[in-house]
């Protein structure tokens, strides 16, 4: 464990925040994160467009690095990355993004009315991803060739739904490193949840991208789609029948299975598809014959004599 946080490794572990920024500012990270990055990459100039309590600025002052710290907070000039252009270029951008609406900043962490372009005030997760992609593109465009963009972000759980920002956001630049940062002293640590099966989130993700070309951007555009397995021919017949049986409530006649599966992509390439269905329910232990031409799914974790009611 001595390796974690001692130098820049694929895992960061900084229990102490150090003498950087304001410890009372919600959502900020340990300044040792930026310090490890800057000592490794040795940037000549750093820009932080979401500087929060100015942790990045304090680290840069200590390391004598030229820097520009911006934020929507009027205390730091009211910089709006969605409508404003980053006014200078640099060879390193560090961005600790909002994690959607986990912490509201305008009108909460800092005084004033909620700002319409505050990323923590997006009404939906989809809106947040759309806007954070705009922000990241502007950060990347502010880099000189050979510069690096470091994005610190996390995962979200909301009403039983898991959201992975790094899986949903677009990538700009050639990804060089994915670092896991362990979390400490979180507000959520003091919350008692009613769900005993809840797995707490205790880490964040630090992604580092490099700008390799003046014009060409190496990018990955994320798209979430729903795939209808009934349009796929490369499924096994067992999977096809299992899915149909579950759809029918765990009990079905062969006729019901034929009607449910008819039209599946696999039936278009096999004229003996009805025979394949009969073969599956008669061969696999997941199915039990309970009457002439009627089958049930065997209950998981039980022997073949126990079936779904």
C-alpha positions in Angstrom: 0.0 0.0 0.0 3.0 2.3 0.3 3.0 2.6 -3.5 -0.5 4.1 -3.6 -0.2 7.9 -3.7 3.6 7.8 -3.1 4.2 8.7 -6.8 1.9 8.9 -9.8 0.6 5.3 -10.3 -2.6 3.9 -11.7 -4.2 4.3 -8.2 -4.2 7.5 -6.2 -4.7 7.4 -2.5 -4.6 10.8 -0.7 -6.5 10.7 2.6 -5.3 14.2 3.4 -6.2 17.2 1.2 -3.0 19.2 2.0 -2.8 23.0 2.4 -4.6 23.7 -0.9 -8.0 25.2 -1.5 -10.8 25.5 1.0 -11.6 22.3 2.9 -15.1 23.5 3.5 -15.9 23.8 -0.2 -18.0 20.8 -1.1 -16.8 18.4 -3.8 -13.2 19.5 -4.0 -10.4 17.0 -4.2 -7.0 16.7 -2.4 -4.5 19.1 -3.9 -2.0 16.2 -3.9 -3.9 14.9 -7.0 -2.9 18.0 -9.1 0.5 18.1 -7.5 1.3 14.5 -8.6 0.1 15.3 -12.1 2.0 18.5 -12.5 5.2 17.0 -11.1 4.9 14.1 -13.5 3.9 16.0 -16.7 5.9 19.2 -15.9 3.5 21.7 -17.6 4.6 25.2 -18.4 1.0 26.5 -18.1 -2.1 25.1 -16.5 -5.8 26.1 -17.0 -8.5 24.9 -14.6 -12.0 25.9 -15.9 -13.8 24.6 -12.8 -11.5 25.7 -10.1 -14.0 25.6 -7.2 -12.0 26.7 -4.2 -8.8 27.3 -6.2 -7.1 24.1 -5.2 -5.3 24.0 -8.6 -4.2 27.6 -8.2 -2.7 26.9 -4.8 -0.7 23.9 -6.1 0.5 25.9 -9.1 1.7 28.7 -6.8 3.7 26.3 -4.7 5.2 24.7 -7.8 5.7 28.0 -9.5 3.7 27.1 -12.6 1.9 29.7 -14.7 -1.8 29.2 -14.5 -5.3 30.5 -15.2 -8.1 29.4 -12.8 -11.7 30.1 -13.9 -15.1 29.2 -12.6 -18.8 30.1 -13.0 -18.6 31.3 -9.4 -18.5 35.2 -9.5 -15.6 35.0 -7.1 -13.5 33.8 -10.0 -15.0 36.0 -12.7 -18.2 34.1 -13.5 -16.6 32.2 -16.4 -19.3 30.3 -18.3 -17.6 27.5 -20.3 -20.8 26.8 -22.3 -21.1 30.4 -23.7 -17.5 31.8 -23.1 -14.3 30.9 -24.9 -11.3 29.9 -22.8 -9.3 33.1 -23.3 -5.8 31.6 -23.3 -3.9 28.5 -24.4 -1.9 26.1 -22.3 -0.2 22.7 -22.3 -2.2 21.2 -19.5 -5.9 21.5 -18.5 -7.1 20.0 -15.3 -10.9 19.7 -14.9 -12.7 18.4 -11.9 -16.2 18.3 -13.4 -19.5 18.5 -11.5 -21.0 15.0 -11.1 -24.4 16.0 -12.6 -26.6 17.2 -9.6 -24.9 15.3 -6.8 -23.8 18.7 -5.5 -25.6 21.9 -6.6 -23.2 24.8 -6.9 -24.8 28.0 -8.0 -27.4 29.1 -5.4 -26.1 26.5 -2.9 -22.4 26.1 -2.4 -22.0 29.7 -3.5 -24.6 32.5 -3.1 -26.9 33.8 -5.8 -29.6 32.3 -8.0 -29.2 29.0 -9.8 -27.4 29.6 -13.0 -28.9 28.1 -16.2 -25.5 27.0 -17.5 -24.4 25.5 -14.2 -23.6 21.9 -15.1 -24.8 20.8 -11.6 -28.2 22.3 -12.4 -29.0 20.2 -15.4 -32.5 18.8 -15.2 -31.6 15.5 -16.7 -28.6 13.3 -16.9 -28.8 13.4 -20.7 -28.6 17.2 -20.7 -25.6 17.0 -18.4 -23.7 14.7 -20.7 -24.5 16.9 -23.7 -23.2 20.0 -21.9 -20.1 18.3 -20.4 -19.1 17.2 -23.9 -19.2 20.9 -25.0 -17.1 21.8 -22.1 -14.5 19.1 -22.7 -14.3 20.0 -26.4 -13.5 23.6 -25.5 -10.8 22.5 -23.0 -9.2 20.3 -25.6 -9.2 23.1 -28.1 -7.3 25.3 -25.6 -4.4 23.0 -25.6 -1.2 23.4 -27.6 0.0 20.4 -29.6 1.4 17.8 -27.2 -0.6 19.2 -24.3 -2.7 17.1 -21.9 -6.3 17.2 -20.7 -6.9 15.6 -17.3 -10.5 15.0 -16.3 -11.5 13.9 -12.8 -15.0 12.5 -12.6 -17.1 9.9 -10.9 -19.9 7.5 -11.0 -23.5 8.2 -9.9 -26.3 6.2 -8.3 -29.7 7.7 -8.4 -32.9 5.8 -7.4 -31.4 2.4 -8.1 -29.9 3.5 -11.4 -26.2 3.5 -12.0 -24.6 6.1 -14.3 -21.0 6.0 -15.4 -20.0 9.4 -16.7 -16.8 8.1 -18.3 -18.8 5.5 -20.3 -21.3 8.1 -21.5 -19.2 11.2 -22.2 -17.3 11.7 -25.5 -13.5 11.4 -25.6 -11.4 14.1 -27.2 -7.7 13.4 -27.8 -5.6 10.2 -27.5 -6.2 8.6 -24.1 -3.0 8.1 -22.3 -4.0 6.9 -18.9 -7.0 5.9 -16.7 -6.2 6.4 -13.0 -8.4 5.3 -10.1 -8.6 7.8 -7.3 -9.8 6.6 -3.9 -12.3 8.8 -2.2 -12.0 10.0 1.4 -14.1 12.2 3.8 -17.2 12.2 1.6 -20.5 13.7 2.6 -22.2 10.3 1.7 -20.0 8.5 4.2 -22.3 9.8 7.0 -25.5 8.7 5.3 -27.2 5.5 6.5 -28.9 3.9 3.5 -32.0 1.6 3.9 -30.8 -0.7 1.1 -28.5 -3.4 2.7 -27.5 -4.5 -0.9 -26.2 -1.1 -1.8 -22.5 -1.1 -2.9 -21.0 2.3 -1.9 -19.0 4.2 -4.5 -15.5 4.9 -3.0 -13.5 5.9 -6.0 -13.3 8.4 -8.9 -11.8 8.2 -12.4 -9.0 10.4 -13.7 -8.7 10.3 -17.5 -5.7 11.8 -19.2 -5.8 12.7 -22.9 -3.1 14.1 -25.2 -3.4 16.4 -28.2 -1.3 15.0 -30.9 -2.3 17.0 -34.0 -3.1 20.6 -34.9 -6.2 19.7 -36.9 -7.1 16.1 -36.5 -8.9 15.2 -33.2 -8.7 11.6 -32.0 -12.2 11.1 -30.6 -14.7 8.5 -29.3 -18.3 9.4 -29.6 -20.6 7.5 -27.2 -24.0 6.3 -28.2 -26.4 4.3 -26.1 -28.8 2.0 -28.0 -31.2 -0.7 -27.2 -30.5 -3.9 -29.1 -33.5 -6.2 -29.8 -32.0 -9.8 -29.5 -34.8 -11.0 -31.8 -33.0 -9.4 -34.7 -29.8 -11.3 -34.0 -28.9 -14.6 -35.6 -25.8 -15.4 -33.6 -27.7 -16.3 -30.5 -27.9 -20.0 -29.5 -31.3 -21.7 -29.8 -31.1 -22.2 -26.0 -31.0 -18.5 -25.4 -33.8 -17.9 -27.9 -36.1 -20.4 -26.1 -35.0 -19.2 -22.6 -35.9 -15.6 -23.4 -39.3 -16.6 -24.9 -40.1 -18.8 -21.9 -39.3 -16.0 -19.5 -41.4 -13.6 -21.5 -44.3 -16.1 -21.3 -44.1 -16.2 -17.5 -42.0 -19.3 -17.1 -44.6 -21.8 -18.3 -45.8 -22.4 -21.9 -47.1 -24.9 -24.4 -45.1 -25.7 -27.5 -47.7 -23.8 -29.5 -47.2 -20.7 -27.3 -43.5 -21.0 -27.8 -43.9 -21.3 -31.6 -46.1 -18.2 -31.7 -43.7 -16.2 -29.5 -40.6 -17.1 -31.4 -42.0 -17.0 -34.9 -40.5 -14.0 -36.7 -37.2 -14.2 -34.8 -34.2 -13.7 -37.0 -33.1 -17.3 -36.4 -36.3 -18.6 -37.8 -35.6 -16.9 -41.1 -32.5 -19.0 -41.7 -33.7 -22.4 -40.4 -36.9 -23.9 -41.8 -36.8 -26.5 -39.1 -37.0 -24.0 -36.3 -40.0 -25.6 -34.6 -38.0 -28.8 -34.3 -35.1 -26.9 -32.8 -37.4 -25.5 -30.1 -38.7 -28.9 -29.2 -35.1 -30.2 -29.1 -34.1 -27.4 -26.7 -36.9 -27.9 -24.2 -36.4 -31.7 -24.3 -32.6 -31.5 -23.9 -31.7 -28.7 -21.4 -32.2 -29.1 -17.7 -33.6 -25.5 -17.4 -36.8 -26.8 -18.8 -39.2 -29.4 -17.3 -42.0 -31.2 -19.1 -45.1 -31.0 -16.8 -47.8 -32.2 -19.2 -48.1 -33.2 -22.8 -46.5 -30.4 -24.8 -46.3 -28.1 -21.8 -43.0 -27.0 -20.2 -41.8 -24.9 -17.2 -38.6 -23.2 -16.3 -36.7 -24.9 -13.4 -36.2 -22.5 -10.5 -32.5 -21.3 -10.1 -30.7 -22.8 -7.2 -33.0 -25.7 -6.8 -32.9 -29.3 -8.2 -34.8 -30.2 -11.3 -37.9 -31.2 -9.2 -38.5 -27.7 -8.1 -40.1 -25.5 -10.7 -41.4 -21.9 -11.1 -45.0 -21.7 -9.9 
